[in-house]
Amino acid sequence: MTDAVSRTELDLAGLRTESLFARNMRLFATSRLSLVSAGVVLAFILMALAAPLFAPHDPNETDLFRRLQPPAWMPGGEWAYLLGCDALGRDILSRIIYGARVSIFIGAAVILVATTIGTLAGLAAGYLRGWTDIVISRLVDILLGFPYLIFAIALIAMTGPGLGNIILALAYKEWVIPCRVVRGETLAAREIEYVEAARAMGGSRRYIMLREILPNILSPVVVVSTVRMAHVIILEASLSFLGLGVQPPTASWGSMVADGRSFMLDAWWVSTFPGLAILLLVLSINVVSQGLRDAFDPKFHD
């Protein structure tokens, strides 16, 4: 009996010492669908990082004798080209693998820049209030009034296409989403006891915002950033589809879909397989974000 009580006390002590982040990640791991989706996202990231190891051919190697060659399992296909070739005889599988680099890098870079700017702006607006809150909130309202894709197209039209310009064009408006989330969370947190205690002990405003409030509102920021990364990947593919993204011959999923528009009836694989890659990655990220929301939001806990 004593041993059973001791084990119970140890278990309770372990639960008390378990960090909130560890508990939430444990809840996230209980969802098989979320774990599978996280595995798919990690597989895309590894594929992008080690593209030369996974790609069977040079993605930019052209051969007109292989023009619109069908996938390996179709009549006339070669097993060396599992997903077939495009109009210039380039291997579609290799271009999809290298195209993952562009989509994931741009998505991660835009989210990193936008989340950093939006978090700092939201903290300042929610905690300092006054004119700081008015200026930031009005700027957010103005940017939200512009359609995202048209806004990005206008910026790229002024700056020119290119990897850096795409990141800046997408991050220029993307920061308003985490800013609104962080501002709302900061407004609620600034009246909680631990913030009032830090204020009473003479903590500076910067210390309270960065050391007291920020660590306690990171959960919704992580969830929102995950959701928005899928949105950014779709926007990048849309810009590449319109010819405003990464320029040829660099492989990009959006430009690959655009290249196959003229061959949809005769060579459907040119557009279909990169489109499926976009669908699979974005769907997996959305499922992961749903799992994170369910794990980090107390309203969804049993």
Backbone bond lengths (Angstrom), bond angles and torsions (degrees), N, CA, C in turn:
res aa  C-N    CA-C-N  psi(-1)  N-CA   C-N-CA  omega(-1)  CA-C   N-CA-C  phi
1 M - - - 1.472 - - 1.526 110.26 -
2 T 1.324 114.50 -41.88 1.461 119.26 -179.73 1.523 110.97 -65.05
3 D 1.375 115.56 -39.37 1.462 119.44 178.94 1.524 111.20 -63.82
4 A 1.350 116.08 -39.63 1.456 119.93 179.59 1.520 110.95 -64.04
5 V 1.332 116.21 -42.06 1.463 120.21 178.66 1.523 110.81 -64.29
6 S 1.333 115.86 -40.11 1.468 119.53 179.83 1.513 111.13 -63.90
7 R 1.361 116.17 -41.88 1.461 118.78 179.02 1.521 111.01 -64.40
8 T 1.340 116.23 -39.17 1.469 120.09 177.88 1.518 111.27 -62.45
9 E 1.353 116.00 -42.57 1.460 119.54 179.41 1.517 111.40 -64.21
10 L 1.353 116.12 -38.86 1.463 119.48 178.06 1.522 111.19 -65.07
11 D 1.366 115.92 -40.78 1.459 119.24 178.69 1.516 111.06 -62.70
12 L 1.331 116.61 -43.28 1.458 119.83 179.98 1.524 110.80 -65.30
13 A 1.346 115.85 -38.11 1.456 118.85 178.29 1.524 110.73 -64.60
14 G 1.337 116.44 -38.03 1.453 120.19 177.48 1.503 112.00 -64.59
15 L 1.349 117.10 -38.80 1.455 120.37 178.35 1.513 110.85 -65.98
16 R 1.359 115.76 -37.34 1.454 118.68 -179.13 1.521 111.67 -69.51
17 T 1.368 115.73 -34.92 1.457 118.28 -177.63 1.521 112.62 -85.00
18 E 1.332 117.88 -12.02 1.454 120.59 179.49 1.529 109.42 -67.11
19 S 1.319 115.42 129.81 1.456 119.44 -178.78 1.524 110.50 -68.26
20 L 1.330 114.48 157.67 1.460 119.52 179.52 1.523 110.55 -62.90
21 F 1.342 116.87 -40.10 1.465 119.93 179.87 1.525 110.81 -63.79
22 A 1.353 116.99 -42.72 1.465 120.26 179.76 1.526 110.76 -64.40
23 R 1.324 116.77 -38.84 1.467 119.34 178.94 1.525 110.84 -65.59
24 N 1.313 116.34 -41.63 1.465 119.27 179.49 1.526 111.84 -65.85
25 M 1.338 116.93 -40.10 1.459 119.92 178.16 1.526 110.78 -67.33
26 R 1.318 117.38 -31.86 1.463 120.17 175.59 1.524 110.11 -66.14
27 L 1.327 116.84 -38.79 1.459 120.41 176.15 1.532 110.74 -66.55
28 F 1.332 116.22 -38.51 1.462 119.94 177.80 1.530 110.66 -61.71
29 A 1.333 117.04 -38.44 1.463 121.06 -177.27 1.523 112.81 -70.55
30 T 1.332 118.01 -12.79 1.463 119.67 178.62 1.525 112.37 -76.40
31 S 1.320 118.04 -13.86 1.462 121.93 179.33 1.526 109.24 -93.65
32 R 1.319 116.99 112.59 1.463 120.71 -179.76 1.520 111.38 -65.05
33 L 1.330 116.48 -39.13 1.460 119.49 -179.44 1.521 110.94 -63.05
34 S 1.332 116.56 -40.10 1.464 119.98 178.84 1.520 110.79 -66.62
35 L 1.330 117.17 -39.51 1.462 120.29 179.01 1.525 111.50 -65.63
36 V 1.339 116.25 -42.29 1.464 119.73 178.25 1.525 110.05 -62.71
37 S 1.324 116.24 -43.51 1.471 119.87 179.52 1.521 110.90 -64.39
38 A 1.342 116.78 -39.98 1.465 119.47 176.68 1.526 110.58 -62.71
39 G 1.343 116.65 -36.82 1.455 119.95 176.38 1.520 112.19 -64.41
40 V 1.327 116.81 -38.27 1.469 120.40 177.86 1.532 110.27 -64.66
41 V 1.338 116.51 -44.01 1.469 120.07 178.72 1.526 110.64 -61.95
42 L 1.335 116.76 -44.07 1.465 120.13 178.31 1.528 111.31 -63.00
43 A 1.337 116.31 -36.65 1.465 119.88 178.13 1.530 110.60 -63.58
44 F 1.325 117.20 -41.57 1.474 120.08 176.89 1.529 110.77 -63.96
45 I 1.333 116.76 -40.49 1.469 119.76 -179.95 1.523 110.64 -64.58
46 L 1.341 117.15 -45.22 1.469 120.47 178.06 1.523 110.89 -63.17
47 M 1.334 116.21 -39.72 1.464 120.30 178.46 1.529 110.73 -62.13
48 A 1.335 116.19 -39.68 1.459 120.00 179.53 1.527 111.36 -69.20
49 L 1.333 116.90 -42.06 1.461 120.48 -178.15 1.527 111.92 -67.85
50 A 1.335 116.01 -36.71 1.465 120.49 -177.11 1.524 110.99 -111.19
51 A 1.331 117.11 39.70 1.463 121.31 -176.70 1.528 113.09 -55.42
52 P 1.348 120.11 -42.42 1.476 118.36 179.66 1.527 113.50 -61.78
53 L 1.338 117.23 -25.81 1.458 119.88 179.99 1.523 111.93 -80.15
54 F 1.328 117.32 -31.96 1.461 121.06 -175.60 1.532 112.38 -92.21
55 A 1.317 117.79 -31.46 1.466 120.40 -175.97 1.529 110.05 -71.61
56 P 1.324 117.91 125.76 1.469 119.90 -178.89 1.527 113.34 -75.43
57 H 1.343 118.16 -19.47 1.465 121.02 -177.25 1.518 109.78 -140.55
58 D 1.304 115.96 167.88 1.454 121.97 172.10 1.529 108.10 -67.73
59 P 1.334 118.38 124.33 1.470 119.59 -175.56 1.524 113.65 -66.43
60 N 1.323 117.70 -19.59 1.468 120.50 -177.79 1.529 112.85 -105.60
61 E 1.319 117.21 5.31 1.458 120.63 179.91 1.527 110.06 -75.28
62 T 1.311 117.32 122.12 1.464 122.04 -178.19 1.527 110.48 -105.89
63 D 1.323 114.57 148.97 1.463 121.89 176.59 1.527 107.09 -157.53
64 L 1.315 116.59 104.70 1.468 120.56 -175.78 1.525 112.71 -66.45
65 F 1.330 117.31 -16.15 1.467 119.19 175.27 1.536 110.82 -70.73
66 R 1.360 117.03 -19.76 1.469 121.24 176.95 1.532 111.33 -99.98
67 R 1.295 118.12 12.11 1.468 122.37 -174.57 1.526 111.03 -54.69
68 L 1.348 114.74 123.62 1.471 123.07 178.10 1.532 112.13 54.91
69 Q 1.300 115.85 34.84 1.473 119.45 175.82 1.520 109.10 -67.00
70 P 1.332 119.02 132.23 1.476 121.36 -176.98 1.524 112.02 -70.98
71 P 1.333 117.38 166.29 1.469 120.50 176.75 1.523 112.15 -59.33
72 A 1.317 116.12 164.77 1.457 121.87 -172.02 1.519 113.00 -59.49
73 W 1.347 117.66 -35.26 1.460 120.12 -174.78 1.529 113.54 -83.62
74 M 1.348 116.99 -1.42 1.453 120.48 178.49 1.531 110.27 -98.99
75 P 1.326 118.01 157.35 1.467 120.17 178.31 1.527 111.45 -56.92
76 G 1.313 115.93 130.67 1.455 120.52 -179.88 1.510 114.36 90.34
77 G 1.341 117.23 -5.73 1.460 120.15 -179.27 1.518 112.43 -82.68
78 E 1.328 116.23 156.60 1.451 122.21 177.06 1.523 109.07 -112.42
79 W 1.332 116.51 142.44 1.462 119.88 -178.05 1.517 112.16 -68.18
80 A 1.329 117.57 -16.32 1.467 119.74 176.33 1.524 111.74 -71.17
81 Y 1.339 116.76 -16.76 1.467 121.92 -178.76 1.532 107.84 -127.32
82 L 1.334 115.37 85.11 1.459 120.74 -170.73 1.523 112.57 -62.51
83 L 1.335 117.68 -36.98 1.464 121.34 -178.29 1.523 112.59 -105.59
84 G 1.315 116.85 11.70 1.449 120.30 177.90 1.515 113.35 84.51
85 C 1.331 115.70 -171.32 1.463 122.17 -177.92 1.530 109.67 -128.98
86 D 1.328 115.49 159.85 1.461 119.87 -179.48 1.526 110.82 -92.68
87 A 1.322 116.26 -165.74 1.461 120.41 -174.33 1.517 113.41 -67.99
88 L 1.335 117.40 -17.36 1.467 120.81 177.66 1.526 111.87 -104.51
89 G 1.319 116.80 8.77 1.454 120.57 178.84 1.517 114.09 78.69
90 R 1.322 117.92 17.92 1.461 120.86 179.16 1.525 110.31 -87.03
91 D 1.327 116.10 144.45 1.456 121.84 -177.93 1.524 110.31 -69.39
92 I 1.320 117.17 121.19 1.463 121.51 -176.25 1.522 111.25 -68.90
93 L 1.331 118.29 -40.37 1.463 120.56 179.61 1.519 111.10 -60.08
94 S 1.316 117.80 -44.97 1.469 120.67 179.56 1.522 111.12 -63.77
95 R 1.329 116.70 -38.41 1.467 119.52 -180.00 1.522 111.34 -71.05
96 I 1.323 117.84 -32.84 1.469 120.09 175.15 1.528 110.24 -65.37
97 I 1.332 116.90 -42.55 1.461 120.82 -179.85 1.524 110.56 -63.09
98 Y 1.331 117.35 -45.76 1.465 120.02 178.92 1.530 111.18 -71.96
99 G 1.340 117.06 -30.72 1.462 119.68 177.48 1.513 112.66 -65.68
100 A 1.344 117.64 -26.06 1.460 120.52 176.34 1.519 111.23 -61.53
101 R 1.323 116.76 -32.09 1.464 119.90 177.54 1.523 111.11 -59.20
102 V 1.329 115.94 -45.70 1.460 120.56 -176.68 1.529 110.32 -65.05
103 S 1.327 117.13 -50.62 1.462 120.97 -175.90 1.525 111.78 -63.67
104 I 1.327 117.21 -46.21 1.466 120.14 -176.62 1.523 110.54 -71.37
105 F 1.337 117.12 -40.58 1.460 118.62 -179.92 1.526 111.22 -64.42
106 I 1.329 117.19 -47.31 1.464 119.83 179.94 1.527 110.19 -63.28
107 G 1.338 117.38 -44.01 1.464 120.06 178.95 1.513 111.92 -59.46
108 A 1.344 117.34 -46.76 1.464 120.59 -178.65 1.527 111.27 -67.48
109 A 1.343 117.19 -41.60 1.462 120.11 -178.61 1.525 111.55 -65.53
110 V 1.329 116.74 -44.40 1.467 120.12 179.76 1.519 110.66 -63.03
111 I 1.329 116.92 -44.52 1.469 119.98 -179.01 1.520 111.01 -65.81
112 L 1.342 117.60 -39.15 1.469 120.35 178.78 1.519 110.97 -62.55
113 V 1.327 117.04 -48.16 1.471 120.67 -179.35 1.525 110.61 -65.91
114 A 1.334 116.45 -47.74 1.465 120.70 -176.11 1.524 111.50 -66.41
115 T 1.325 117.55 -40.62 1.458 120.31 -178.99 1.523 111.14 -67.46
116 T 1.331 117.10 -39.65 1.462 120.06 178.28 1.532 110.98 -62.84
117 I 1.332 116.03 -49.71 1.468 119.53 -179.62 1.528 110.71 -65.29
118 G 1.330 117.00 -45.86 1.456 120.51 -177.72 1.516 112.75 -64.98
119 T 1.337 117.40 -37.45 1.462 120.32 179.53 1.519 111.10 -66.10
120 L 1.320 117.05 -46.10 1.469 120.16 179.70 1.528 111.08 -65.19
121 A 1.345 117.00 -42.02 1.461 119.76 178.73 1.521 111.26 -65.82
122 G 1.335 117.49 -40.88 1.455 120.74 179.08 1.514 112.38 -65.90
123 L 1.343 116.89 -39.12 1.468 120.17 176.16 1.521 111.12 -61.50
124 A 1.332 116.01 -45.91 1.464 119.86 -179.60 1.522 111.39 -63.76
125 A 1.337 116.74 -44.03 1.465 119.73 -178.45 1.523 111.37 -66.77
126 G 1.325 117.31 -41.46 1.463 119.95 -175.87 1.506 114.02 -76.15
127 Y 1.328 117.50 -31.48 1.471 119.14 -176.52 1.523 112.52 -94.04
128 L 1.335 117.29 -42.42 1.462 119.91 -176.14 1.519 112.12 -78.02
129 R 1.346 116.03 -30.29 1.466 122.17 -177.78 1.528 110.48 53.97
130 G 1.337 117.39 -154.53 1.459 121.48 178.15 1.516 113.05 61.50
131 W 1.344 115.66 -142.52 1.455 121.05 -177.10 1.519 112.00 -66.09
132 T 1.315 116.38 -30.67 1.468 119.15 178.10 1.519 110.53 -61.20
133 D 1.316 115.80 -45.78 1.461 120.65 179.39 1.528 111.02 -66.47
134 I 1.315 117.11 -40.40 1.466 120.50 -178.79 1.528 110.81 -63.74
135 V 1.332 117.46 -47.21 1.472 121.04 -177.62 1.524 110.54 -64.03
136 I 1.334 117.10 -47.99 1.472 120.31 -177.50 1.525 110.40 -66.06
137 S 1.335 117.05 -42.55 1.463 120.00 -179.03 1.520 111.79 -65.02
138 R 1.327 118.14 -40.15 1.464 120.29 178.39 1.523 110.93 -67.54
139 L 1.335 117.77 -38.03 1.461 120.63 177.28 1.525 110.36 -63.79
140 V 1.323 116.49 -41.04 1.468 120.48 176.92 1.523 110.54 -61.99
141 D 1.321 117.39 -44.03 1.463 120.98 179.72 1.525 111.55 -61.85
142 I 1.334 116.78 -40.46 1.469 120.33 179.61 1.521 110.65 -63.85
143 L 1.337 117.58 -46.64 1.461 120.96 -178.59 1.523 111.54 -66.43
144 L 1.314 117.67 -34.83 1.460 120.33 178.40 1.522 111.92 -68.51
145 G 1.315 116.87 -18.37 1.460 119.82 179.29 1.516 113.75 -75.94
146 F 1.340 117.85 -14.02 1.466 121.52 179.74 1.521 109.75 -96.80
147 P 1.347 118.76 134.10 1.466 120.18 172.85 1.521 110.04 -59.46
148 Y 1.330 115.95 132.81 1.464 121.65 -171.10 1.535 111.92 -58.31
149 L 1.334 117.14 -51.80 1.464 120.19 -174.91 1.527 111.22 -65.07
150 I 1.330 116.95 -43.09 1.470 119.98 179.48 1.527 110.32 -64.51
151 F 1.328 116.32 -37.93 1.460 121.11 177.96 1.524 110.27 -62.60
152 A 1.344 117.38 -43.95 1.460 121.20 179.32 1.523 111.26 -66.47
153 I 1.332 117.03 -39.95 1.468 120.76 178.32 1.532 110.45 -61.60
154 A 1.321 116.56 -42.16 1.465 120.10 179.79 1.525 111.32 -63.33
155 L 1.328 117.27 -41.83 1.462 120.24 -179.96 1.526 111.43 -66.07
156 I 1.348 116.39 -42.79 1.464 119.54 179.99 1.522 110.46 -67.84
157 A 1.332 116.99 -34.28 1.465 120.22 177.17 1.527 110.53 -62.90
158 M 1.322 117.74 -31.36 1.463 120.86 179.69 1.521 112.08 -83.10
159 T 1.343 117.29 -36.68 1.463 120.79 -175.49 1.518 113.37 -96.29
160 G 1.339 117.14 -21.54 1.453 120.65 -178.25 1.522 110.79 95.75
161 P 1.347 117.39 152.40 1.462 120.23 179.81 1.520 111.29 -70.22
162 G 1.305 115.39 159.78 1.464 121.18 -178.24 1.507 109.59 150.52
163 L 1.322 116.61 157.09 1.461 120.85 -175.10 1.522 111.88 -60.85
164 G 1.341 116.92 -49.15 1.457 120.35 -179.11 1.515 112.51 -64.09
165 N 1.319 117.31 -41.04 1.466 120.53 -179.85 1.524 112.02 -66.97
166 I 1.339 116.82 -34.91 1.461 119.65 177.10 1.519 110.59 -64.04
167 I 1.336 116.57 -44.59 1.467 120.41 179.73 1.524 110.70 -61.17
168 L 1.330 116.66 -45.41 1.468 119.85 179.83 1.526 111.40 -65.97
169 A 1.335 117.47 -40.22 1.466 120.63 -178.81 1.517 111.33 -64.35
170 L 1.329 117.52 -38.75 1.463 120.42 -179.65 1.525 111.78 -78.33
171 A 1.341 117.08 -36.23 1.465 119.84 -179.45 1.523 111.83 -74.71
172 Y 1.353 117.17 -20.73 1.460 121.40 -176.33 1.522 111.69 -59.67
173 K 1.321 117.13 -31.45 1.468 120.20 178.47 1.521 112.45 -112.04
174 E 1.325 117.43 -22.41 1.461 120.78 -174.98 1.529 112.45 -61.88
175 W 1.326 118.52 -27.31 1.461 121.03 -175.77 1.522 113.04 -65.76
176 V 1.326 118.14 -19.20 1.464 119.78 -176.46 1.535 111.29 -68.47
177 I 1.339 117.72 -26.77 1.467 120.04 -178.44 1.524 110.94 -68.75
178 P 1.351 119.83 -56.09 1.473 117.66 175.89 1.517 112.80 -63.63
179 C 1.337 117.89 -28.00 1.467 119.86 178.81 1.522 110.77 -61.80
180 R 1.327 117.72 -45.65 1.469 120.93 -179.88 1.521 110.99 -64.87
181 V 1.334 116.43 -40.27 1.466 119.86 179.76 1.527 110.73 -65.04
182 V 1.329 116.80 -47.46 1.462 120.82 -177.92 1.526 110.61 -66.91
183 R 1.316 117.79 -37.98 1.468 119.44 178.58 1.518 110.83 -60.94
184 G 1.345 117.00 -45.37 1.458 119.66 179.47 1.522 112.47 -63.40
185 E 1.332 116.24 -42.21 1.464 119.64 179.20 1.532 110.96 -66.58
186 T 1.341 117.00 -36.66 1.463 120.78 -179.54 1.524 110.97 -69.02
187 L 1.322 116.93 -38.72 1.466 120.04 177.66 1.522 111.00 -59.59
188 A 1.328 116.44 -38.14 1.471 119.97 178.62 1.525 111.28 -74.69
189 A 1.353 116.74 -38.02 1.463 120.13 -174.58 1.530 112.45 -74.89
190 R 1.325 117.85 -28.70 1.470 119.86 -174.28 1.519 113.02 -66.44
191 E 1.332 118.16 -15.93 1.463 121.58 179.27 1.525 112.66 -101.27
192 I 1.326 117.59 0.38 1.465 120.62 -179.18 1.522 109.59 -78.99
193 E 1.348 115.50 157.52 1.452 121.25 -171.29 1.520 113.80 -59.03
194 Y 1.332 117.76 -40.24 1.475 117.92 -175.44 1.526 111.21 -66.99
195 V 1.334 117.82 -30.11 1.464 120.15 176.36 1.525 109.92 -72.79
196 E 1.328 116.99 -42.04 1.460 120.12 177.83 1.523 111.18 -63.45
197 A 1.345 116.27 -36.14 1.466 119.53 178.15 1.524 110.66 -66.33
198 A 1.328 116.89 -43.08 1.461 120.01 178.69 1.524 110.70 -64.61
199 R 1.321 116.69 -36.58 1.463 120.45 178.29 1.526 110.62 -67.32
200 A 1.349 116.12 -40.11 1.459 120.37 -179.50 1.528 111.79 -67.92
201 M 1.338 116.82 -28.31 1.462 121.03 179.49 1.521 112.45 -82.79
202 G 1.317 116.67 2.86 1.455 120.38 175.41 1.505 115.26 90.61
203 G 1.327 117.62 17.04 1.452 120.36 179.07 1.516 111.66 -66.55
204 S 1.320 116.48 138.64 1.461 120.36 179.38 1.527 110.22 -69.71
205 R 1.322 115.80 163.14 1.459 119.49 -179.80 1.528 111.27 -63.36
206 R 1.344 116.89 -39.92 1.452 119.46 178.34 1.530 111.23 -63.96
207 Y 1.330 115.89 -40.94 1.472 119.46 178.94 1.527 110.71 -63.53
208 I 1.317 117.50 -43.33 1.469 120.72 -178.17 1.523 110.61 -66.32
209 M 1.333 117.13 -41.72 1.456 119.52 -178.55 1.522 112.14 -67.85
210 L 1.339 116.65 -44.73 1.460 120.22 -172.69 1.522 113.51 -87.65
211 R 1.325 118.12 -30.80 1.465 120.61 -174.67 1.509 113.76 -104.13
212 E 1.314 118.08 -23.49 1.466 120.67 -178.00 1.528 112.27 -105.94
213 I 1.333 116.91 -50.20 1.469 120.17 -174.93 1.523 111.71 -82.18
214 L 1.334 117.36 -49.75 1.465 120.69 -173.46 1.527 113.93 -54.95
215 P 1.346 120.53 -48.14 1.473 118.59 -179.36 1.522 113.68 -60.89
216 N 1.327 117.34 -24.05 1.463 120.46 -177.03 1.524 113.58 -91.57
217 I 1.331 117.64 -4.00 1.467 119.47 178.33 1.524 111.12 -120.51
218 L 1.332 117.77 13.99 1.457 120.81 -178.44 1.524 112.72 -69.98
219 S 1.334 117.36 -28.67 1.468 119.77 -176.25 1.526 112.17 -58.52
220 P 1.344 120.00 -53.59 1.474 118.86 177.91 1.522 112.73 -63.84
221 V 1.327 117.89 -28.97 1.464 120.28 178.27 1.522 110.36 -66.21
222 V 1.351 116.79 -42.01 1.461 121.12 178.69 1.526 110.46 -62.82
223 V 1.331 116.69 -43.75 1.458 120.94 -179.06 1.530 110.57 -63.52
224 V 1.328 116.76 -47.66 1.469 120.73 -179.09 1.521 110.93 -63.67
225 S 1.323 117.11 -40.71 1.462 120.30 -179.82 1.524 111.02 -63.27
226 T 1.326 117.26 -37.97 1.461 120.44 178.65 1.526 110.99 -64.92
227 V 1.321 116.04 -44.44 1.466 120.06 178.48 1.517 110.80 -61.95
228 R 1.323 116.45 -43.86 1.456 119.98 -175.17 1.523 112.25 -71.50
229 M 1.323 118.46 -24.32 1.463 119.72 177.78 1.524 110.48 -63.34
230 A 1.337 116.64 -40.64 1.469 119.22 176.26 1.525 110.41 -61.40
231 H 1.316 116.85 -40.19 1.467 120.90 179.33 1.527 111.24 -64.69
232 V 1.324 117.08 -40.57 1.462 121.13 179.71 1.527 110.96 -65.50
233 I 1.328 117.30 -39.05 1.467 120.80 178.60 1.531 110.10 -61.59
234 I 1.324 117.20 -41.05 1.460 120.39 177.42 1.525 110.74 -65.61
235 L 1.321 117.58 -40.24 1.462 120.66 178.74 1.524 110.99 -64.32
236 E 1.326 116.91 -41.87 1.470 119.89 178.12 1.520 110.83 -62.59
237 A 1.342 116.44 -41.68 1.463 119.64 177.72 1.525 110.79 -64.37
238 S 1.319 116.98 -36.45 1.466 120.71 178.39 1.524 111.16 -65.55
239 L 1.334 116.76 -42.76 1.462 119.99 178.17 1.528 111.07 -64.57
240 S 1.334 116.61 -41.13 1.463 119.71 178.03 1.521 110.91 -66.56
241 F 1.320 117.30 -36.24 1.460 121.42 177.15 1.529 110.72 -61.00
242 L 1.335 116.38 -36.23 1.463 121.53 -179.70 1.522 112.73 -83.84
243 G 1.336 116.61 -2.48 1.460 119.89 -179.72 1.510 114.43 86.35
244 L 1.341 117.97 12.06 1.461 121.97 -178.25 1.517 112.53 -107.22
245 G 1.323 116.80 3.35 1.446 120.28 -179.34 1.516 111.83 -92.02
246 V 1.328 115.11 -146.06 1.457 120.27 177.22 1.524 108.76 -62.88
247 Q 1.310 116.91 132.56 1.462 121.52 -171.75 1.533 111.74 -86.17
248 P 1.355 116.09 150.97 1.468 121.17 177.50 1.537 109.90 -58.60
249 P 1.348 116.38 152.28 1.473 127.33 7.40 1.523 114.35 -90.15
250 T 1.345 118.33 8.40 1.457 120.10 179.92 1.526 110.60 -59.29
251 A 1.329 115.96 131.94 1.460 120.54 -177.92 1.522 110.69 -72.95
252 S 1.320 116.55 132.61 1.458 123.34 176.90 1.520 107.89 -144.50
253 W 1.323 116.54 136.70 1.461 119.93 -175.77 1.524 111.63 -60.02
254 G 1.316 117.33 -42.42 1.458 119.78 -179.51 1.513 112.65 -62.96
255 S 1.338 117.35 -43.26 1.464 120.31 178.95 1.524 111.15 -69.21
256 M 1.333 117.79 -30.54 1.464 120.70 176.53 1.526 110.81 -65.54
257 V 1.327 116.42 -41.34 1.467 119.90 176.17 1.520 110.35 -62.68
258 A 1.340 116.06 -41.16 1.470 119.93 179.43 1.527 111.36 -65.49
259 D 1.326 117.26 -36.33 1.476 120.62 -178.80 1.524 111.70 -63.43
260 G 1.330 117.23 -27.79 1.457 119.70 -176.50 1.513 114.96 -94.72
261 R 1.333 117.59 6.35 1.469 119.43 -178.77 1.522 112.54 -60.35
262 S 1.316 116.45 -36.90 1.467 119.61 -175.83 1.524 113.00 -80.10
263 F 1.334 116.35 -6.16 1.470 118.85 -175.17 1.528 111.90 -123.62
264 M 1.327 117.16 23.88 1.462 119.76 -174.29 1.527 112.05 -62.27
265 L 1.313 119.11 -33.37 1.466 121.15 -178.11 1.524 111.91 -82.63
266 D 1.329 117.03 -36.29 1.459 120.36 -175.21 1.527 113.26 -97.41
267 A 1.344 117.12 -30.53 1.468 121.11 -177.98 1.530 108.30 -138.49
268 W 1.323 115.67 69.22 1.473 121.90 -174.89 1.525 112.59 -62.95
269 W 1.338 117.37 -24.81 1.457 120.87 -174.43 1.527 112.95 -68.85
270 V 1.329 117.51 -21.72 1.463 120.20 -177.35 1.528 110.62 -62.91
271 S 1.326 117.82 -41.33 1.469 122.00 179.57 1.519 112.74 -95.38
272 T 1.317 117.27 -30.50 1.460 120.38 -171.21 1.522 112.65 -67.18
273 F 1.316 118.21 -46.42 1.465 120.20 -174.43 1.525 113.12 -68.03
274 P 1.341 120.56 -43.94 1.474 117.79 173.42 1.522 112.35 -65.36
275 G 1.350 117.73 -32.52 1.459 119.74 175.35 1.516 111.88 -63.93
276 L 1.338 116.53 -39.43 1.466 120.51 177.17 1.529 111.07 -66.62
277 A 1.333 117.36 -34.62 1.466 120.17 177.00 1.527 110.58 -63.05
278 I 1.336 116.79 -43.49 1.464 120.44 176.56 1.520 110.11 -61.08
279 L 1.334 116.46 -46.41 1.461 121.19 -178.89 1.518 111.15 -60.02
280 L 1.327 117.76 -46.83 1.460 121.28 -176.36 1.523 111.47 -65.21
281 L 1.334 117.44 -44.35 1.461 119.94 -179.18 1.522 111.71 -66.90
282 V 1.330 117.00 -46.50 1.468 120.22 -178.69 1.525 110.89 -65.65
283 L 1.329 117.51 -41.70 1.458 120.63 178.50 1.518 110.79 -62.84
284 S 1.328 117.79 -41.89 1.467 121.04 179.84 1.524 110.99 -64.71
285 I 1.331 117.29 -42.14 1.465 119.97 178.71 1.524 110.50 -63.65
286 N 1.330 117.51 -40.21 1.461 120.44 179.17 1.526 111.67 -64.83
287 V 1.330 117.20 -38.93 1.471 119.91 178.14 1.527 110.11 -66.93
288 V 1.336 116.80 -40.56 1.470 120.17 176.97 1.519 110.51 -61.71
289 S 1.329 117.18 -42.98 1.469 120.18 179.51 1.524 111.43 -64.56
290 Q 1.332 116.91 -36.20 1.468 120.06 176.36 1.520 110.27 -64.97
291 G 1.344 116.48 -42.26 1.461 119.55 177.41 1.514 112.31 -64.19
292 L 1.330 117.45 -39.15 1.462 120.41 177.10 1.517 111.29 -65.05
293 R 1.327 116.77 -39.71 1.463 119.40 178.57 1.519 111.03 -63.11
294 D 1.323 115.89 -44.52 1.464 119.56 179.56 1.526 111.48 -63.76
295 A 1.340 117.21 -33.18 1.459 120.58 -177.49 1.528 112.22 -81.01
296 F 1.344 116.99 -36.87 1.464 120.37 -173.60 1.531 113.51 -91.42
297 D 1.329 117.20 -19.85 1.460 119.66 -178.10 1.533 109.39 -92.40
298 P 1.338 118.43 118.15 1.463 120.57 -178.61 1.520 113.79 -60.30
299 K 1.327 118.21 -23.78 1.487 120.25 -179.17 1.516 111.49 -65.04
300 F 1.336 117.60 -22.52 1.456 120.56 -177.91 1.523 112.48 -97.19
301 H 1.332 117.36 0.09 1.467 120.45 179.30 1.517 109.56 -82.27
302 D 1.327 115.16 145.11 1.479 119.42 177.05 1.523 110.17 -73.05
